[in-house]
Amino acid sequence: MPTTSTTALDVPATSDEGFRAPKSSLASGDPSVSSSTSSSSISGSTQAFHFSSGNPRIEEIRGVVHLFRDDSSSSSSTSSSALPVERKPLVCVLGVPNHMTYADFCQFCGSFIHEILEMRVVRGDGMEDSYSILIRFRSQDSADNFYKHLNEKRYSSLEAEVCHLLFMVDVQYTASIEHAQASPASSTEQPTCPVCLDRLDQETSGILTTICNHSFHCSCISKWSDSSCPVCRYCQQQPEKSVCFICQTSENLWICVICGFVGCGRYKEGHAIVHWKDTQHCYSLELETQRVWDYAGDNYVHRLIQSKTDGKLVELNSYCAHANDGCMSCGGLDAATSEALLNSRVELIVNEYNELLTGQLENQKLYFESLLLEVKEETEREISRAIEKTINQKLQKLQAKLDKCIKEKKFLDDLNENLLKNQEIWKTKIHEMEEREKKTVEAKDYKIQDLEAQVMHVFYLSIPLSFLLTSPDIKLVKSGLNGLIWYDIVNHIELIVLLMLLSAWRTYGTPRNWPADGAAISNK
């Protein structure tokens, strides 16, 4: 069974201790602790801000923050002279919209996030659409710069909300309400970040405590884009209550069945009927009793049910919000009618369930058949893709071979053409060489014949000369002469022979035309 315990106390939290509630004091309820309120004096220049924190279903801690009043004008609010003299590195951010997540606020702080030692999210009393943040900085200069740069600055260019900053005097925890028994693990929980499991050390990274009393590193919580707590999923943003769109009242509300307009009834300011007159939407549902009103017929819409006995349609009496209190003005049903109505409803529910089950089974059958069909089609597509891939590969190989053969054929054709051209050229050259060789042979033969003729005639001419020189008379003459005179005689004889040859050349031309008998030449 969940237990609820309340402890009243007054414990100030200084800047050195941070914003964590002293749980030992909250649990013990030491009366010496509550006596500190009498010794703490609050100046007249401060204002009290009551807050609460914690998950309301588990534990709720209440306290009060003493803030310096913001008496300076907007024009001089950022000057150093306008800052409180006895300020501390403690700043309170008031009225942060609920739709702004912790990550959005860390991004809004910018580079100041590295100068923050601790942040704690709290709820202000009577402020359901916003929350506040208590911040402790490393130094007073960091707190002053944070105040100067971000005070009265808009959270976003698309929103009208601005950041309201005030310096804090101190934080006092006044009460703790436990709605459930704490788990044994929570009492021995180590001070580690639930996201990265590293130790929560203010010197290395700033610490942010959510509204449900879970602490994280600022760098870890800045990556959490959801507005809920990463540990317990508690969301501080409560669902919006239905109110009249015109006067914002939350009582006697009617919603238009056609367009969803919410207006108040005739017992308030009658904005629902005004909406009907403007738009002619004649059906409106009362949010409290779920009854539908017809403005055109000026009565409630009749709801018909089928009777179990004869199967006829009968009217279902409207639900009365005060029927449990003994209201008899709505025409209550007797026990038999109520039992028959209950049985018919049960039977109707059973029939609807059977029809729904049958429909769901049929849908499931169709679903699985569609799955089988999809698997079959996918298998066929895969097979066709595999066959197509194989055929394409074979076609590519054949095409490559064909291209190679065509390339080789072209190369051979070019080579054959070049060889044919070379063959013609060499034939021409060989013919020319044969002609030249033939002419050369003929010229040589002609020259040989000339030389033979010359040799022949020289031979014929040399015979008489040799005969003359070898005759006995000449030898006798030779023996009577000395060698020098004989040598001169021989030279003269040779000269005479040459003159005879020159005369024959002039007379007959080439040696081919000379007489075959050399005696004719010698006679001349």
C-alpha positions in Angstrom: 0.0 0.0 0.0 1.4 3.4 -0.8 2.0 5.6 2.2 1.7 9.4 2.5 3.9 11.3 5.0 4.3 15.0 5.4 7.1 16.7 7.2 7.2 20.5 7.8 10.6 22.1 8.0 12.6 25.1 6.9 16.1 24.3 5.6 18.0 27.0 3.7 20.1 25.9 0.8 23.2 28.1 0.3 25.2 28.5 -2.8 27.8 26.1 -1.5 25.3 23.3 -0.8 23.4 23.5 -4.1 19.7 23.0 -4.6 19.4 19.4 -3.4 17.0 19.0 -0.5 18.6 17.7 2.7 16.8 14.4 2.9 18.2 13.5 6.2 16.5 16.5 7.7 13.3 15.9 5.8 13.1 12.4 7.1 14.0 13.0 10.6 11.8 16.1 11.2 14.3 17.5 13.8 12.7 20.5 15.5 16.0 22.2 15.7 16.0 22.6 12.0 12.7 24.4 11.9 14.0 26.9 14.4 16.2 28.4 11.7 13.3 30.4 10.3 13.3 32.7 13.3 17.0 33.4 12.8 16.8 34.1 9.1 16.0 37.6 8.3 14.6 38.5 4.9 15.1 42.0 3.7 12.2 44.1 2.4 13.8 44.3 -1.0 13.1 40.6 -1.7 10.1 38.6 -2.7 9.1 35.0 -2.0 8.5 32.5 -4.7 6.8 29.2 -3.5 7.6 26.1 -5.5 7.3 22.4 -5.5 9.3 19.6 -7.2 9.2 15.9 -7.6 6.8 13.4 -9.2 3.4 14.0 -7.5 2.7 10.2 -7.6 5.9 9.4 -5.7 7.2 12.3 -3.7 6.6 16.0 -3.6 9.1 18.5 -2.1 7.9 22.1 -1.3 10.0 25.1 -0.7 10.3 28.9 -1.1 12.9 30.9 -3.0 13.7 34.5 -1.8 14.3 36.6 -4.9 15.6 40.2 -5.2 12.9 42.5 -6.5 13.2 43.8 -10.0 12.7 47.5 -9.4 14.9 48.8 -12.2 13.5 50.0 -15.5 13.8 48.0 -18.7 16.3 50.5 -20.1 18.8 50.1 -17.3 18.1 46.6 -16.3 21.3 45.3 -17.9 23.7 47.9 -16.4 26.0 46.9 -13.6 24.7 49.6 -11.2 21.2 48.1 -11.4 22.2 44.7 -10.2 21.6 43.9 -6.5 24.6 44.6 -4.2 24.3 41.5 -2.0 23.7 39.2 -4.9 25.1 35.7 -5.1 25.9 33.5 -8.1 22.3 32.2 -7.9 19.8 33.0 -10.7 16.2 32.0 -11.0 14.6 31.7 -14.5 10.8 32.3 -14.1 8.0 31.3 -16.5 9.8 28.9 -18.9 7.0 27.5 -21.2 6.2 23.8 -20.8 6.7 23.1 -24.5 10.3 24.1 -24.2 12.3 21.0 -23.4 15.5 20.8 -21.3 17.6 20.4 -24.5 16.0 23.6 -25.9 16.8 25.5 -22.7 20.4 24.3 -22.7 20.7 25.4 -26.3 19.2 28.8 -25.3 21.9 29.2 -22.6 24.6 28.8 -25.3 28.1 29.1 -24.1 27.0 29.9 -20.5 26.1 26.2 -20.1 29.8 25.5 -19.4 29.8 28.0 -16.4 26.8 26.4 -14.7 27.4 24.1 -11.8 23.9 23.1 -11.1 20.3 23.6 -12.4 17.1 22.5 -10.8 13.7 22.5 -12.4 10.8 23.4 -10.1 7.1 24.2 -10.4 5.7 27.5 -9.2 2.5 27.4 -7.2 -0.4 28.2 -9.5 1.7 28.0 -12.7 0.5 25.0 -14.6 1.6 26.1 -18.1 5.2 26.9 -17.2 8.1 25.9 -14.9 11.1 27.7 -13.3 14.8 26.8 -13.2 17.2 27.5 -10.3 20.7 28.0 -11.6 24.0 28.1 -9.6 27.1 29.4 -11.5 30.8 28.9 -10.9 31.5 32.6 -10.3 29.6 35.9 -9.8 30.9 37.2 -13.1 29.4 34.3 -15.0 26.0 35.0 -13.2 26.2 38.7 -14.0 27.0 38.1 -17.7 24.2 35.5 -17.9 21.8 38.1 -16.5 22.9 40.9 -18.8 22.8 38.8 -22.0 19.6 36.8 -21.5 17.3 38.8 -19.3 14.2 39.9 -21.2 15.4 38.0 -24.3 12.9 36.0 -26.4 13.3 32.3 -26.3 12.6 32.1 -30.0 12.0 34.5 -32.8 8.6 32.7 -33.4 7.4 33.1 -29.9 6.4 36.0 -27.7 7.6 34.5 -24.4 10.7 36.2 -23.0 13.3 35.0 -20.4 12.7 36.6 -16.9 15.7 36.4 -14.7 16.0 37.3 -11.0 18.9 36.9 -8.5 18.2 34.6 -5.6 18.9 35.3 -1.9 18.5 31.7 -0.8 16.4 28.5 -1.2 14.5 27.0 1.7 12.7 23.6 1.6 9.6 23.6 3.8 7.9 20.2 3.4 8.2 16.8 1.9 5.3 14.6 1.0 5.9 10.9 0.1 3.0 9.3 -1.8 4.7 5.9 -2.2 7.2 3.8 -0.4 10.7 4.5 -1.8 12.4 1.5 -3.3 15.5 0.1 -1.6 17.6 0.8 -4.6 16.8 4.6 -4.5 18.2 4.9 -0.9 21.6 3.5 -1.9 21.7 5.0 -5.4 25.1 6.3 -6.4 25.4 9.9 -7.6 25.9 8.9 -11.3 24.3 10.2 -14.5 21.6 7.7 -15.7 22.6 8.4 -19.3 26.4 8.1 -19.4 26.8 6.3 -16.0 29.6 8.7 -15.1 29.9 10.3 -11.7 28.0 13.6 -11.2 30.8 16.0 -10.6 30.1 19.7 -10.7 33.7 20.5 -11.4 33.8 18.6 -14.7 30.2 19.2 -16.0 27.1 21.1 -14.9 24.3 19.1 -13.3 20.6 19.5 -14.1 18.0 18.1 -11.8 14.6 17.6 -13.4 11.3 18.4 -11.8 11.0 14.7 -10.8 14.3 14.9 -8.8 16.5 13.0 -11.3 20.0 14.5 -12.0 21.9 14.4 -15.2 24.9 16.0 -16.8 23.9 19.1 -18.8 25.7 17.7 -21.8 23.7 14.4 -21.6 20.2 16.0 -21.0 20.9 18.4 -23.9 20.7 15.5 -26.3 17.3 14.4 -24.9 14.8 16.1 -27.2 11.7 14.9 -25.4 9.9 16.9 -22.7 9.6 13.9 -20.4 12.2 12.6 -17.9 14.6 10.0 -19.4 14.4 7.9 -16.3 10.7 7.9 -15.1 9.1 9.4 -18.3 7.3 11.9 -16.1 6.1 14.8 -18.2 5.4 18.1 -16.5 3.2 19.4 -19.3 -0.3 18.5 -18.3 -3.1 18.0 -20.8 -5.0 21.1 -21.6 -8.5 21.4 -20.1 -11.5 22.1 -22.3 -12.6 25.7 -22.0 -15.0 27.9 -24.0 -13.3 29.4 -27.0 -14.9 32.8 -26.3 -15.1 33.3 -22.5 -12.5 30.7 -21.4 -15.0 29.2 -18.8 -14.7 25.5 -18.0 -18.2 24.8 -16.8 -21.3 23.7 -18.8 -19.4 23.2 -22.0 -20.9 22.0 -25.3 -18.8 20.9 -28.3 -20.1 21.2 -31.9 -20.3 17.7 -33.5 -19.7 19.3 -36.9 -16.6 21.4 -36.5 -15.5 20.8 -32.9 -16.1 24.3 -31.6 -16.3 24.4 -27.8 -18.8 26.9 -26.2 -20.6 27.4 -23.0 -24.3 26.6 -22.5 -27.2 28.9 -21.8 -26.6 28.8 -18.1 -23.3 30.7 -18.7 -23.0 33.1 -21.6 -24.6 30.9 -24.3 -21.7 30.9 -26.8 -22.7 27.4 -28.0 -26.1 28.6 -29.3 -24.4 31.7 -30.7 -22.2 29.4 -32.7 -25.3 27.5 -34.0 -26.9 30.8 -35.1 -23.7 31.8 -36.9 -22.9 28.5 -38.6 -26.2 26.6 -38.6 -24.4 23.6 -37.0 -27.4 22.2 -35.2 -25.9 19.3 -33.3 -23.9 19.9 -30.1 -22.6 17.4 -27.5 -22.6 18.1 -23.8 -19.2 17.2 -22.4 -20.5 16.3 -19.0 -23.4 14.0 -19.8 -22.4 13.0 -23.4 -25.9 13.9 -24.6 -26.5 15.4 -28.1 -28.7 18.4 -28.5 -30.5 19.3 -31.7 -30.9 23.1 -32.0 -33.2 22.8 -35.0 -35.7 20.4 -33.2 -35.0 22.0 -29.8 -34.6 18.7 -28.1 -32.1 15.9 -27.4 -31.3 13.5 -30.2 -33.2 10.2 -29.8 -31.0 7.1 -29.5 -32.6 3.9 -30.6 -31.8 0.3 -29.6 -33.1 -3.0 -30.8 -35.3 -4.8 -28.4 -34.3 -8.4 -27.4 -37.9 -9.7 -27.2 -39.5 -8.6 -30.5 -36.5 -7.0 -32.3 -38.2 -3.6 -32.6 -36.3 -0.3 -32.2 -37.0 1.4 -28.9 -35.8 4.8 -27.6 -32.9 4.8 -25.1 -33.5 7.2 -22.3 -30.8 9.8 -21.9 -28.1 9.4 -19.2 -28.7 11.7 -16.3 -25.6 12.9 -14.4 -27.6 12.9 -11.1 -29.2 9.4 -11.5 -27.0 7.9 -8.9 -28.2 10.6 -6.4 -31.8 9.5 -6.7 -33.0 11.8 -9.4 -36.5 10.7 -10.6 -37.2 13.5 -13.1 -35.5 11.7 -16.0 -37.8 8.8 -16.2 -35.7 6.0 -14.7 -36.1 2.4 -15.8 -37.5 -0.4 -13.7 -35.5 -3.5 -12.8 -37.0 -5.7 -15.5 -36.4 -3.2 -18.2 -32.9 -2.5 -16.9 -32.2 -6.3 -16.9 -33.6 -6.7 -20.4 -31.7 -3.7 -21.6 -28.5 -5.1 -20.0 -29.1 -8.5 -21.6 -29.7 -7.0 -25.0 -26.5 -4.9 -24.6 -24.5 -8.0 -23.5 -25.9 -10.0 -26.5 -25.2 -7.1 -28.8 -21.7 -6.9 -27.5 -21.2 -10.7 -27.9 -22.5 -10.4 -31.5 -20.3 -7.5 -32.2 -17.4 -9.4 -30.7 -18.1 -12.4 -32.8 -18.5 -10.3 -35.9 -15.3 -8.5 -35.0 -13.5 -11.7 -34.4 -14.7 -13.2 -37.7 -13.8 -10.0 -39.5 -10.4 -10.0 -37.8 -9.8 -13.7 -38.6 -10.8 -13.0 -42.2 -8.5 -10.0 -42.3 -5.8 -12.1 -40.8 -6.3 -14.8 -43.4 -6.2 -12.2 -46.2 -3.2 -10.7 -44.6 -1.2 -13.9 -44.4 -2.4 -14.9 -47.9 -1.1 -11.5 -49.1 2.2 -12.3 -47.3 2.4 -15.7 -49.0 1.6 -14.1 -52.3 4.2 -11.4 -51.7 6.8 -14.1 -50.8 5.9 -16.0 -53.9 6.1 -13.0 -56.1 9.3 -11.9 -54.5 10.8 -15.4 -55.0 9.7 -15.3 -58.7 11.2 -11.9 -59.0 14.4 -13.1 -57.5 14.5 -16.1 -59.8 13.8 -13.9 -62.8 16.4 -11.4 -61.7 18.9 -14.3 -61.3 18.1 -15.7 -64.7 18.2 -12.3 -66.3 21.5 -11.7 -64.5 23.0 -15.0 -65.8 21.7 -14.3 -69.3 23.2 -10.8 -69.2 26.5 -12.2 -68.1 26.5 -14.7 -70.9 25.5 -12.1 -73.4 28.3 -9.8 -72.1 30.8 -12.6 -72.5 29.6 -13.5 -76.0 29.5 -9.8 -76.9 33.1 -9.5 -75.7 34.1 -12.5 -77.8 32.3 -11.1 -80.8 33.9 -7.7 -80.3 37.3 -9.4 -80.0 36.7 -11.4 -83.2 35.6 -8.3 -85.1 38.6 -6.5 -83.9 40.9 -9.3 -85.0 39.1 -9.6 -88.4 39.6 -5.9 -88.9 43.2 -6.2 -88.0 43.7 -9.1 -90.4 41.9 -7.2 -93.2 44.1 -4.2 -92.7 47.2 -6.4 -92.6 46.1 -8.2 -95.8 45.4 -5.0 -97.5 48.8 -3.7 -96.5 50.5 -6.9 -97.7 48.7 -6.7 -101.1 49.9 -3.1 -101.5 53.4 -4.2 -100.6 53.1 -7.1 -103.0 52.3 -4.8 -105.9 55.1 -2.5 -104.9 57.6 -5.3 -104.7 56.4 -6.7 -108.0 57.1 -3.3 -109.6 60.5 -3.1 -107.9 61.4 -6.6 -109.0 60.3 -5.9 -112.6 62.4 -2.7 -112.6 65.4 -4.6 -111.1 65.0 -7.3 -113.7 65.0 -4.7 -116.5 68.0 -3.0 -115.0 69.7 -6.4 -114.6 68.9 -7.3 -118.2 70.2 -4.0 -119.5 73.3 -4.4 -117.3 73.9 -7.9 -118.7 73.4 -6.7 -122.2 75.8 -3.8 -121.7 78.3 -6.1 -120.2 77.9 -8.6 -123.0 78.3 -5.8 -125.6 81.4 -4.6 -123.7 82.8 -8.1 -123.5 82.3 -8.5 -127.3 84.1 -5.2 -127.9 86.9 -6.2 -125.6 87.1 -9.6 -127.4 87.3 -7.9 -130.8 89.9 -5.5 -129.5 91.9 -8.4 -128.1 91.5 -10.2 -131.4 92.8 -7.3 -133.4 95.6 -6.6 -131.0 96.5 -10.2 -131.3 96.5 -10.1 -135.1 98.6 -6.9 -134.9 101.0 -8.4 -132.4 101.8 -11.4 -134.6 103.6 -9.6 -137.4 105.4 -7.5 -134.8 106.5 -10.4 -132.8 107.5 -12.2 -136.1 109.5 -9.1 -137.1 111.3 -8.9 -133.8 112.1 -12.6 -133.8 113.4 -12.8 -137.3 117.1 -13.6 -137.8 117.8 -10.3 -139.5 116.5 -8.4 -136.6 118.4 -10.4 -134.2 121.5 -9.7 -136.3 120.8 -6.1 -136.1 120.1 -6.3 -132.4 123.4 -8.0 -131.7 125.2 -5.2 -133.6 123.5 -2.4 -131.6 123.7 -1.5 -128.0 120.7 -2.0 -125.7 119.7 1.7 -125.6 119.4 2.0 -129.4 117.5 -1.2 -129.5 115.0 0.0 -126.9 114.4 3.2 -128.9 113.7 1.1 -132.0 111.1 -1.0 -130.1 109.4 2.1 -128.8 109.1 3.4 -132.3 107.7 0.2 -133.5 105.0 0.2 -130.7 104.2 3.8 -131.6 103.7 2.8 -135.2 101.3 0.0 -134.1 99.3 2.5 -132.0 99.1 4.8 -134.9 97.8 2.0 -137.0 95.1 1.2 -134.5 94.0 4.8 -134.3 93.8 4.9 -138.1 91.6 1.8 -138.0 89.4 3.3 -135.4 88.9 6.4 -137.4 88.2 4.4 -140.5 86.0 1.5 -139.3 84.6 2.9 -136.0 84.3 0.5 -133.2 86.3 -2.7 -133.2 83.0 -4.6 -134.0 83.2 -3.1 -137.5 86.8 -3.9 -138.1 87.7 -6.6 -140.7 87.9 -10.0 -139.3 91.4 -10.4 -140.7 93.9 -8.2 -139.1 96.1 -8.3 -142.2 94.1 -5.6 -143.9 94.8 -3.3 -141.1 98.4 -4.2 -141.0 98.7 -3.6 -144.8 97.4 -0.2 -144.4 
